[in-house]
Amino acid sequence: MDRGLWTADSLLVLRKPRVSESELVRDVKANSSRWVRETWPAVGFGWQDGFAAFSVSHSCVDDVRRYIENQEGRHGSMTYQ
């Protein structure tokens, strides 16, 4: 069964404690899906079910930012199969 292209994406988000991870991800998925479908209507697009969320201290934000910025290079050689 062809499940399409699989990629792993990361976001570094500073959020207020009153906004839960699930609310944030719900809004990101809904708004980005709408944008993709309006921008490229012929492209089949969908998010996978679920997500993973991790919290980091403010002292680690720069390290996490660098990790995400270099993620493509690390993952470019992996097949995920």
Stockholm file with secondary structure:
# STOCKHOLM 1.0

chainA/1-81         MDRGLWTADSLLVLRKPRVSESELVRDVKANSSRWVRETWPAVGFGWQDGFAAFSVSHSCVDDVRRYIENQEGRHGSMTYQ
#=GR chainA/1-81 SS CCCCCCCCCCCCCCCCTTSCHHHHHHHHHHHHHHHHHHHCTTSCCCCCSCCCCCCCCGGGHHHHHHHHHTHHHHHTTCCCC
#=GC SS_cons        CCCCCCCCCCCCCCCCTTSCHHHHHHHHHHHHHHHHHHHCTTSCCCCCSCCCCCCCCGGGHHHHHHHHHTHHHHHTTCCCC
//
